[in-house]
Amino acid sequence: MKRILSLLVAAALCAPASAALAETFKIGFIASYTGVFATWGPQFQHAIEAYQAIHGKSVKGPKGETIDVVLVVRDAASAGPDKAKQLAEELVLREKVNMIAGLELSPHAMAMADISKQAKIPVVIMNAATSSITRMSPYFVRTSMAVPQFVHPMGKYMVDHGVKTAYMIVSDYAPGHDVETYFGKAYEAAGGKFVAKVRSPLNNVDFSSYVEKVLQASPRPDALYIFMPAGTPSINLVKEYGARGLKAAGIKLFGSGETQQIYLKNFTDDVLGTITSNHYTEWNTNPENVQLRTQLKKMYGDKEETDIASVGAWDGIKLIYQALAALGAKADGLKYVEFMASGKTIDSPRGRFMIDPKERDIVQDINIREVRKVNGQLTNVDIAKVPMVRDPWKADHPMK
């Protein structure tokens, strides 16, 4: 027994210093796994798990210490900001998380502002896209997009390609209002005219009456432009476009993320020719996109599609890993934010992007895509690119 104890003591003394210095960094992860927006949670989480499958679940810190990265997951249940805030408070107070991430909807992200400032905890926003969000807390960093950033370029594109009149339907929440303003401004500035601008309740999933009004509008518009949060609302609106015969009536369909690859399987050939603007096109050949898609297929099968949620989460966890490697697990919250929003160029599945240090928001290329059939499959194909677009809302609302 004495010999065994002496061997155990010797082994402990000989263990690498990094083992003695091992630390845990907990990320409170809030996203919807149930309800209307239930696709977001799994998409976020699968992309993070794919990244960790390649890069490991731990990071070597600046002193050679091992930092174990742990995801503490909570279901926002598509239930609104009060639920998201409750989950964040529990994660901070009970779970003692070091950071919060996820957040598919703007109201959910906005609910994190006071908590992040009080707890001095960074929040990595992987989707929520209202322009003003990053100004609500100095602890916010966004790895997705701002809505005006990816809808604004479409206004000029449509007019340049003969779409002189349009009917617009947007979801009645902050990102939808941003679309109404910034796509609307760009379209009208280029010479386009609106037949009507209509808002639909955020959780509405029945668009039959809305689309019928487009068909009956006088004068009949050249195009319908739509913006809905991705999921059941966007799928149902695009389906109604086909079911009500708008394409046959000569009304073209334009939008943003409504035809992402993950949703195209829900549609008939009526969606062919639909043109959207977005920061991520699924079949691009960027090395990190090939890596992400390959790993997701390997882990979750051929039905797993990459999407904007995948990219926002992949890039978010990548930035967190880089920050931990540079600063360790116990840095001040603002130091992590400053590192992530340093203005450096970052390789991504979407291409390259940077996060502006002043706004802590993303600057990136915006793609104009058309739904076509490639090898018999409905697919988004890039037909134009607008390089390194900044959020125009911020230019209109300079910081004091």
N, C-alpha and C positions, 0 to 999 in steps of 0.2 A: 504493500500500500504506500509506504514511504517513497519507494522508487517511482511509482505511478504519479504521485503528487509532485515529485521533483521534476519529472518529465513534463507534466502539464505546466508547471511554472516556467520551465525553460522555454517551452513552446510559446507561451504568452509573451515572454521577454523578447523572443526572436521574431514575433509577428511584425509585419510591416507597419510603419508609423501611420500609414493611410488608414489601416483598419481601426486603429485606436481613435482616429479623427473622424470616423464615419458619422455623417449627419443626415438628417431627413428634411426635405423641403416639400411641404404639403401645398398642393394647388386645389383650392375649392372650385369645383367645376359645376357651373349652373347652366342647364340647357333643357329643352323640352324633349321628353321621351314618350309622352302621351299627349292626347289632345290634337287639335287641328294642326299644330306645328311639330308633330312627333318625329318627323324625319330628321330634324336638326341634331338632336342629341346623339343618335347613333352615328351620323355622318361625322360630326366633330370628333367623337371618341374613337371611331375606327381610324381616322387619319392620325390621331395622336398615337394610337397603339401601333400603327404601321411605322411611324417615325421611330418609336422606341424599339420596335423589333429590329430595326437597322442600326440604331445608334445606342441602344441599351437603355435601361431604366435608371441609370445613375450617371453622374457627371463628375469628372475630376476637377476639383476646385483649384484656385490659384496657389494653394499651399500643398497640392498633391492629395488633398483629402477627398474621400469618396462622398458624394452627395446623392443620396437616394431620392428620386423624384416620385412622389406618390400623388395620384389623382383621387380626390375625395368627391364623388359624384352625387349631385342632387338633381331631381327631376322638377323643372319649373312647371311642367304639366300644362303648358300653353295658358296659364291661369292669370297672367297679368303682373303688374309691378309689385303689388302687395305681397304676393306669394314669393317672387324673386327676392324681395328685400328680407322677408322672414328667413329664407334659406341662407342668405348671405350672413345675416346676424348669427344664425346658429353655427355656420361654418367658422366664423371669426371667433365667437365667444366660447363655443364648446370644442370644436375641432382644432382651434388654434392654427388655422391655415396661414401660410406665408404670402399667398397670392390668390386672386380670384380670376377665373377665365371662363370662356364660353360665350353665352349671351347672344342668342339669335335675334331677339327683338329689341327695338330701341327703348320701349318703356321698361323692359327688364334692365337694360344697361343703365338707364337714367336713375333707376332705383338704387344703384350702387354708389352714387356720387357721395352722399353724406357719410356712408359707412366707410368708404375708402379714405376719406379725409380724416375721420375720427380715429380710425385704426391705423392710419398711415400705411395702407396696404395697396400694392399695385393691382390694377385690373387690366387684363389683356382681353380686349373686345375682339372676338373672332368673326362677328358678322354685323350686329346692330349698326345701321347705316345713316342715321340722321346726322346732318352736318355738325350741329352744335354740340354733340355729345362730348367730344374730347375736351371742350372748354368747361365742362361741368365739374371736373376734378383734375388737379395736377397729377393724379396717380393713374389716369387713364391713358392707355396706348391702344391704337386700333390697327389690326392687320388685315382688314377686309377691304372696305371701300366706303366712300361717302356717296349717297344717292345722287346728288347733283353732278358729281364727278363723272359718272358713267351714263347718265341720261342726257346731259347737256350736248355732247357731240352729235347726238342723233337728230337734233332739230335742223341743223344746217344740211346734214346728209339727206334727210327726207325731201327738203325743198329742192336741193341740187339734183335729185332724182325724180322730179316731177310730181311730188305729192304736195299739192297746193292747199288742200283742205283736209282737216282731220277732226275726228270725234275722240275725246279723251276720257277714259274711265280710270280712276285711281282709288286706292284704298284710303279710307278716311282716318289716317293717323300720321304722325310726323313725317316719315319718309314719303308717304303719298303726297303730302303737302309740298315737300321739297321737289318732287317730280313735277307737280302741277306748276310750280314756280319756274324751275330751271329748265326743264324741257320746254315748257310753254314759252319762256322768254327767248330761248334760242330759236325755236320754230317761228315765232312771230317776227323776230329780228331778221330772219332770213327771208321773210315775205310770206310765210304760211298763215292761214286763217283757220280758226276753230269754229266748227259748227256747234259744238257744245263741250263743256267741261263738267264731268259728273264725278261725285264721290260715292263710294260704297262703304258700309260699315266694315270695320276691321275683320270681324269673324264671319262675315257673310259668305256663304258658299253657293247660293242660288242666284245665277246671273241671267236667267231667262228673260226677265222683263227688261233688264238693262240692255241686253244685246238686241232685243226686239226694237227698242227705241232707236238704236243706231240704224237698223235696217229701214225704219220708217222716217228717219230724219229728213228734213227738207231745208236746204238742198242736201242731196246725198253726198256724204264725205268720200274723198279719195281713199281714206285710210282710217282704221281704228287704232289708236295708240293706248296701250294698257300698262298699268303697274299694279301688281298684287304681291303680297308677301308669298314667298315660295312655299308650295304645299297644296293642300286641298283648294284654297281660293284660286290660285293661279291656274291649276289644272282645270277646274270647272269653268273658268272664264274662257280659256282657249277652246275647250270642248264646245261651249255654247257658240263660239264664233263659227265653228264648222257645222254644228247641228242646225243653226238658224239660216244657213245659206249665204253668209256675208261674202265669202270668197266668190261664189257663183254670181253674186250681184256686183262684183268688181271692186269690193272694198278690201284693200290690203290690210294685213295685220303687222303692227310694229310693237316692240316692247323692250324689255330688259332681260331679266332672268327667267321669264316664264317658259322658255323652251330649252332650259338646261337639259343635258343629256339624260339625267336621271328621270325627267318627266316626259321625254319624247315618246317613250313606250306607251303612254296613255292616249296618244293621239292617232288620228287617221291621216291620210295623205292631204287632207284639207290644210294641214299646217305647213305643207311645202311652200317655200317662198316667203315665209315669215322672216322678218329681219329684226334683229335685236342688237343692243349694245351691252357689252359686259367686259369685265377685266380678265375673265378666264374662259378660254375655249378648251374643251375637254381633250380633244385629240391633238393638241400641239405636241411638238417633238422636243421641247426643252428637256435636258437631261433629268432634272428633278421631277418633272411631270412623268416621264417614263418610269422613274424609280418609284414614285408614289403609286401610279396606276398598277405597276407590276406587283408591288408589295400588297396592295389592297386585294387584288385578284387572288394572290397566293394565300392570303389569310382568310378571306371571306367569300371567295368564289366568283364566278363569272358574272353574277348578277350585281355585284358591287360596282357602282359608278362613281367616279370622282365628280365633285361639284364645287361650287364656291365655298360651301361649308368645309369641305375637305381641305381646300387650299388655305382658308383663313386659319384653320386649326393647325395644319402642318407648319405654316410659317410662324404661327404664334408659339408653338412648343419649341421650334427651332430657335427663336429669339430668346426664350426663357433659358434654354440650355446654354446658349452663348453667354447670357448674362451671369448665370451661375458659374460657368467656367472662369469668367473674368473677375467676379466679385465675391464668390462664395455664397454660403447659405444664410448668412446673417447680416447682410448689408442693409443700410437704410433703404426704405421703400423707394424714395425718390432717386436713389442711385441706380436702381434697376431700371426705372423709367428713363433716366438720362442715357443709360447705356443702350437701351432698345431704340430710343428715338434720337439717334446720334447723327442722322443724315447720311449714313453710309449706304452704299449700294448692296443689295442682298439678292442672291440668286434664289429663285422660287419656281414652283411648278407653273406659275402664270407667266414667267419671264424674269425680268428684274424689276425691283421697286426700291424705294427709299422711304423712310419715315422722317418727316420734317421735324426738326428739334423744337421749333417754336409751337407748332400745332399738335405734335405727337400724333399725326395722321399721315396717311399713306399717299404717295405720289407714284403713279403707275401708268402703263399703256392701257388704252381702251380699244377694244376690238369691235368692229361692226361685222356681224355674222348673219348668214342666211341659212335657213333649214333646207337642206338638200338630201337626196338619197345617195349614199356612198356604199357600194357593195350591198345594195338592197336594204340598207338601214337608214332611218332618219337621223341626220347628223348636222350639227352646226359647223359651217365652213366659214372661216374668216375671209371677208371680201375687202376690208379696209382696216387701217390702224391709225389711231391718233396717239402720238407718243407723249409719255410722261405728263399726264394730265393732273393738274391740281384741282382741289375742290373749289368751284367758283363761288360758292356761298361765302367762303372765308375771305375772298377778295372783296365781296360786297359788304362784309361785316368785319372790318379790321379790328384787331385787338387793341384795346386802350393801353 
